[in-house]
Amino acid sequence: MKELTIHDIETIIRRDESRVLEVKKTTGEIVAGMQSGCAFLNTEGGWLFFGIHPKTLKILGQDVADQTRQDIAKELRKFVPAIDLFAQYVDVPGRPNQKVIAIWFPAPMGYAAPYTYDSRPYYKVENTTAVMPREMFDEQIRLSDPKKFSWELAPCREATLDDIDENTLTSAIRGGIAKGRIPASAADAVTLPERLSPFKVLLPGDALTNGAIALFGKDPYKFFNHCRVRLARFEGTIMDKFRDQAVIDANLFQQLQAIEDFCRKHMFMSGDQDQFDSKNVLTVPLKVVREAALNLLIHRTWWSEGRTPSVNIFDDRVEFMNPGAFPPGTTPADFRHRPHSVLVNEVIANALFKGGKTEGWGRGILDIFTLCKEAGLPEPEYDFVPNFVCLTIRFKNPLTPYLSGDENGGVNGGVNGGVNGGVNDGVKTLSESLKPVYSTVFSNPGIKANNVAALLDRPLPTVEKQLATLKKKGLIEYRGSAKTGGYYAK
């Protein structure tokens, strides 16, 4: 890096890019300064200056003695992993013996292991420096060595070949053969290990991986309760009232189909719903829905069982919320200008490709932007919150709003969906806490108690008591076995 001049420093601080710039008056604040430096290393890189007033940005400089240099060197050695950082000392014109101390912290390259300073990791939240949450730190450690920490390649120890859904597997094989991605001879395979072989989801001894169950399992929820996607249609433009909702506990091929079906149901404008590629069928082209859904399923993170993806439809937009993050130092624009792919779940991505669901890797974001532009839609938006990426696609013409109330549906002021019209007079007398529970069961026949609790964000014991009350009132019933059954509205 070239030596800085005062003119260079003036240019940098005039940009007022506080997310990539930290200034301190003196090295008396060296600890806080190095914490910000650690955040730069873990986020987008940035400059740290000592000798500049933090409010006025006036260049003051400071005295620099041998002890000052030793103190800075000592603090730089506290970064782990070790990194070659150095300080520049720039004379301040008109202020004899006063210097600005400048240190450049580079942005991480791809999924790099997070840095710590004095044994603690930091990251940038807008223009502030914060201690990195443990969950985020662990996630970045795993992403830095995907093979070593791969969730999809880990053995699903209790799973057997009886847990594979043969219908899903057969459909994937046929799709792969039709696309020329799987040899035609795969159709003649007899045993399940032979049929699973093209998708690389088996360990030595034909043991099943987590990826095998996530992709082809009969009941993935049996092994991990976050192999699901939440779907919701809200009334209006905020999340205060829902029209329809579902939690899809199923394998990834089934989740993809469920997302498409849900969007067909709630974003339909005109045309033939059976023709996936027909234009103007939805407010958002179904090709866009498919690309967004595939990104949701392929690039999501898996280690945290508390995070699941969701698709939320409002009157004016649809949002795809994905557990995960873009590689550090990258933005959606990088993937638009130079299409490429950074695969966190390579096995899952490969299986969906071979099964005929994706057209390739690296073009998803570019295709979403291109297809939205061709359809006359506003440019898609990406927002980032800790542990989630949100893709928002706004409609050119808003969906016809739903009207709340007993006659037209709506959770507030009545019950959801088709419960209107006096299907059951007892529903109208329910308490405000019971109405959403009944509404959820009505909209999701066969739903389990834990899924009702997840949708309503209520404790499971509370929901179980409320379901028992509705059952006692004769409004719902439980059908099936204790293990596989669920609740239905009468």
N, C-alpha and C positions, 0 to 999 in steps of 0.2 A: 504494500500500500504506500502511495506517495506521501511525503511529509505535508502536513496541513499548514496553511497560512492563516493569519487572522481573517483575511478575506474569505477563505473557505469556511471558517467557523461562522462568520456573519451570515453567509449564504445559507448554511445548514439551519441555524436557529431562526432565520426569517421565515423558513417554510412552516414553522409552527405545527409540525407533525408530532404531536405529543406522544403518540403511540410508539414512535421509534426515536424518541429524543428524551433524555433525562439530564437536567442541569442542577448542579449543587453549587452553593456559594463557596464552600471550602471543603477540604478533605476531612474536616471535622464531622462530616456526614458520610464518611466513606462506607460504612456498613449499609446504610440505606441505598447508597449509590450502587454498590455491588449486588444488592438484592435486585435492583432494577436491571443490572447487567445480566444476571441469571435469567430474569424474565425475558430479556431480549433474545438470549440464546435458545429459549424454549418457545419463542413465538415468531417474530418476524425480523429479528435483528434490530440494532439501533446504536445510537451514539450516547455516550456518557461523558459529560463535561463537568469539571470542577473549576471554579473561578468565574462563574456567571450567575448573576442574580436571578433566582427562579421566577420572580414575578415580572420584573421589568426587562429581563433578558439582556441587561447591560453587562458588557464584558469588563470584569473587574480584575481578573487574575488573582494569584495568591503567591505567597512566599513558597519556594520549593527548596527544602534542605535535603541533605543526604538521608535524614530520617524519614522525610516525606516519601522519597523514592522507595526506601526499604519497606515502609508501611504498605504502599501500594503493591509491591511485589509479593509481600506476605499475604495480602488479601486475594490476589490473583491465583495464588497456589491453593486456595480453598475451593476452587471449582473442580467438580468431579462429574464426568471423566475429565482428565487433564486436557487443557486446551492452550494453544500458543497465543496468548493475548499480550499486548504490550501497550504501554502508555506513551503518548507523545506530549512533549512540553513545548508550548508555543509562546513566544514572547509577546507581551501586550505593548503596542506602540504608545509612547508617552507615559508609561508607568514602569520605571526602572525596577528590575529584579522581580517583576510580577509576571506570572505565567498562567496560561490556561492549560489544564491537564485534560487530554482527550483520549478516550479508549473506545475502539470500535468492537462491537460484539456481533459476529455474523449470525445470520438466520440459520436454522437447522436445515440440513440437506435430507429431504424425504422424511421417512419415519426413523428419526435418530433417537437414541436413548436420551431421556430428559437429563438436563444438567441440574446439579445441586450446588448451592453455595453454602458453605459452613454446615453441610449435611441436610439442608432443606431445599426443596425445589420451589421455584417461583415462576409465574407466568403473567402475561399482560391481560387485563380486563379493561378494554377501551384504553384509557390513558393512565390507568392505575396499576400498581404492582401488587400482586396477591400471592399468598402461599398456595401452591398447586394442591388441589384436593387429592387425597390418597387414591381414590378411584381413578382419577385422570392420570396420575403418576403411574399406577400399575398398568393402565391401558397403553400408555406410551412405551413402557418397558416391553410389553408384549408385542406391540407393533414394530419395535426396533429389531426384533428377531422372530418373524412370523413362523418360521419352521419350528423353532424351539418351543414356542408358546401357542402353537396353532390349536384353536378350539375344534375346528372341523376335522382335524386329523387325530384328535384324542380318541381313545377307545371308548365306546359306549358299553360299559362292562356288563350291564344286565340285559342288554339287547340280544336277541337271537334272530335267526332268519325268519322265524314266524312273525316277527314284528314288521316285516317289509310288506308294503301294500303292492301287490302284484299288478293291480290295474294301473297304478301310477307308473310303475316301472315299464309295463308293456307300452303304454302311451309314449313314454320318453324314448324307448327303443324305436318305435315306429316313426316318431318325429325326427330322430337322428338319421334313420335310414333314408327317409324322404328328402332330407337336406343333404345327403351325401356325407354326413359326418361320422356315421357308424357303418361298418361293413354290413352288407345285406345278410351275411352269414349269422349275424347276431340274432336274427329272428328265429334261427334254428336252435339256439342254445336252450338246454333243458333245465339244468340246475340253476338255482338262484345265484350262486357265486359266479357262474359263467355269464348270466344275464346282467349282473351288476358290474362285471369286469370293465366294460368300456368307460365307466364313470369314475373309476379310480377311488372308490369309497371303502375298500376293504383293506384290512391289515393282514399280515402273515397269519396263516391258519384260518383264513376267511372270517376273522373277527370283524364286527361292524364298528365303524367310526361314528362319532357324533354327526358328521356330515351325511352319512348314509341314512340315519334316522331323520335328520332334518329334511333331506331331499325326498326320501321314499317311505318314510315311516307310516304305519297305519295310525298310530296315536303318539306323535312326538311328545305331547304333554305328559305322557306317562314317564318320560325320562328327564325332560327339562321344560319348565313351565313358561319359558319366554320364547318358545318357538310358536309365535302367534303374531297376528296383526290386528290392530283395532281399526274399525271402520265406523264413521259417524256422518250423518247428515244433520247439520244444525239449521235452525230457523234463523234468518237474518244474517248478520255479519259477525256475531260474537258467540261465545260458547255458553250462553245462558239457557238455551232451550234446544232440545234435539228432536228431530223428527224420526230418525231411525238410527240404529246402531247395532253393531255386531262385533264379537270377538271371535276371530277365526283361529281355533286351535287345530292346525292341520300342517301337512308337509308343505314345502315351499312351492311345489308345482300347483297344489291346491290353493295356496294363498294367492298366487298370481291370478288364477282364474277367479277367485272370490273378489279380488280388487276390481278386475275388469267388470264382473257382473254387477257389483255394487255401484260402480260409476255409470254403467249402462242404465241402471234402475233410476238413478237420481240426477243425472246430467243429460238426459235424453231430450233432444229438441225435435228432430224430424228424421225421416229416412227409415231404412230397414235395419233393425237392431241385429239381425243375423249376419249382416255383411260387415265384418270387422273393419275393412279398409274403405268403406263408403264414406264420402265426404259429408260434412255437416250433420253427421248423426248425433254428435254430442256438442255441447258448448266448447269442449276441448277435444280435439281429435283423439280417437282411441289409440292411434299410434303413439301419441304423446303420453297417454295414460300408461300404455305398456312400457315405454322406455323409463318413465318415472318409477313405475312399480318394480321393474327389474333392478334399477339402481338401488331402490329401497331394500330389496331382498339380498342382492349380491354384496353390497358394500356395508351392510350393517355390522356392528360389533356384537359379539356373543358372550363375552366373559361375564358381563354384569346381568344377572337374572332380573334386575329391577327395571331394565329398560327394554321397551318393545316399540316397534315402528307403528305408525298410524297414518291413515288417510282421512282427512277431514274436509267435508264439502260444505261450503257456505253458499249464500245466495249469490255472492259476487266472485268466488274463488274456490280453488281446491288446494289443500296443503298436504304435502308429503313429508312427514316428520320421521327422520331416520336416525337411530342411535349410531353415532360415529362422528367422524370429522374428516375434513380434507387433509391431505398430507401437510405437515407444517411448512409454512413459507409458500404455499400455493393457494390459488384462488380459482373459482369457476372459470374466469377468463383464460387462465392458463390452459385449461382443457378444451376451451373453444378454439383458441388460436392455433394450438398444436395438439390435436387429439392424441391421447395416449391413455393408458390405464395403469393404476397402481392397485393391484389386487390384494386385498386383505384376506379374502376367502377364495383362494384360487381353485380349490376343489369344487366348491359350490358354483362358482362362475363357469368352470369348465363343464360341469354336469348340465347346467341350464343351456349352455351353448350346444353341447352335443345332443341334448334332448330337443333341439329345434326352437327354443324359446328366445334366444338372443341371436342377433345377426353378427356379432363380433364384439371386441372389447375396445374401449377407448373413445367411441363416438357417441356415447349416450347423451352427454351434456350438449354437445354440438347439435345432435339431431333434435333434442328437445327445443333448443332455441330456434333452429331452422324451421321446424314444423309449426311452431307457434307463430313465427313471422309469416309463413305462407298462409296460415289460417286467419291472419289479421288480428291476432291476439297481442296484448301488451307483452313486453319482454319479461320472461320469467325472472323471479327474484330468489336469491339465496340469502338466508339469514342463519347466523350461527349463535347457538347458545351452548353453554357447557354440556358436552357429551351428545349433542344433537345437531343435525343439519336439517334445515327446513327449506324445501322447495315450494314456492308459491306461484301458482299459475292463475292469473286473473282472467275473468270471462269478458269477452267483448260485449255480450248482452247478458245481464243478470238473469238467473233462473227466476221463474215465477215464484214470488214469496209465498210461503205457507202462512195461513192465518191461524193464530192461536185461539184456543177456546174449545168447548166441548163439541161444537159442531164441525170443526175443521181440523182437529188433532192438535198436537203440541203438548209437551210435557207439562209446562206451566199453564194452569187454568184448565186442565183436563188430563187426558192420557194420550199416549203416543200412537201415531199411525191410525189404523183402521178401527180403533176402539170406539170412535165416535158413533153417533146415531143410536145410542142407547142399547148397545149389544148386551150390556149387563148393568142394570141400574145400581147394583151394589158398588160398582166402581166409583160412582159419583160421590158416594158417602165416605170414601177412604180418606184417611189423614194425608197431609201433604208429604209425610215421610214414606207412606206406603204406595202412593200413586206412581212414583218413578220405578219402584220395584215391580209392580204389576205391569207397567208399560214395558219394561225391559224384557220380562218373560213373554209378554204378548208379541213383541217384535222379534224375539229370538227363540222360537219353539225348540224345546229340548235343551235349553241352556242349563248349565250347572251352577250351583250356588257360588262357587269361587269366581266364576266369570261375571255373575251379577255384581259381586262385590268389587271386582276390578273395574267394571264399566262405571259404576256409581261412585267409586273411590270411597267405599265404606268398609269398616272392619267386617271380616267374614262372620264372626259370631252374631253381630247385629243383623246382618242380612239373613242368616239362617233363621233367626227368631222372626223376622219380618215375613219370610217365605212361609214359615209355619202358620203365622197369623192369616195370611192370604189363603193358605190351604184350608184352614179351619173355617174361613168364611165361604168356602166353596168356589173361589174365583180361579184357583189354579190347582193343578194336580201333578204328582210325580209319576212318571212312567218309566218302566225299565228297571234294570238291576241297580244296586247301589253303586256299582263301579262304572257302568256305561250309560245309565239313565239320565233323565233331566226333567226340568219343569216345563209344563205346558199350561197356557190359559184355557179355561173351559169355554 
